[in-house]
């Protein structure tokens, strides 16, 4: 559900709560407020999770780059050692 839809439905719910008898209003209004609070926390958590995933993706890319560079260096150094060993024979 999109944010605009959620806010519109919540506003509609609050309007409907206002038409109820006075004795029923406080409990339902409190539930609607708690729902809105939970929704805001969930949005914040999702944003934090997306940021964490972005950071993780970037870290993995750096690690893959480092691994490839290490492999290239190892191959180069092994070739150097093999060439030196052949020259010594």
N, C-alpha and C positions, 0 to 999 in steps of 0.2 A: 504494500500500500504506500502510495506516495505521501509525502509530508502534508501537502495541501489537502488531500483527501482525509487524512487522519484529523487534521485541525478542524476541517469543516464538519466532520462527523462528531467530533468532541463538542464543538460549539452547538451543534444541533441537539446533542444529548443534554448539554447543560440547559438549553432552552426548554426541552421537554421536562427536565427535572423541576424547573421553576413552575410548571403547571400542576405539579403534584401537590397533594396536601402537605401542609407545613410539617407534620410529624415525620413524613418520609424523606423530606428534602435533605437534611444534614447527612444522613448515611450515604445516600446516593451521590451527593455532591462530593463528599470525601472520597468515595470510590473513583469518581471521575478525575479528581485531582491526583489521586495516587496513580491512576492509569497514565495520566499525562506525565507525571514525574518519572515513572518507569520507562515510558517511551523516550523521554529525553536522555535518561541514563543509557538506554539501549543504543540510541543514536551515537552517543559519545563513545561507548564501548566499541561499536562497529568502526568508527573513525580511527580509534586507537589500534584496533586489530588490523585495519587496512594499512596504517602506517607501519606497524610491526612487520606485516607481510612484505611491504615494499622494501623495508630495511633488510629483511631476510633474503629477498631476491637479489638485492645489490650485493650483499655479503657473499652469496653463493657465486655470483658472477666473478667477484674478485678472487674467490678461492679457486674457481675453475681456471681463471687466467693464470694465477700463481702456479697451479699444478701443471698447466701446459708449458709455462716458462721453465719450470723445474725439469720437466721431461726433456725439453729441448737442450737445456744445459747439460743434463746427464748424458744425453746422446753425443753431444759435442765433446764432452770430456772423455767419454769412452772411446770415441774415435781418436782423440789425441793420444790416449794411453795405448791403444792398439797400434797406432803409427809409430810411437816411440818404441814399443816392444818389437815391432818388425824391424825397425832401424837398428836396434841393439843386437839382433840375431845376425 
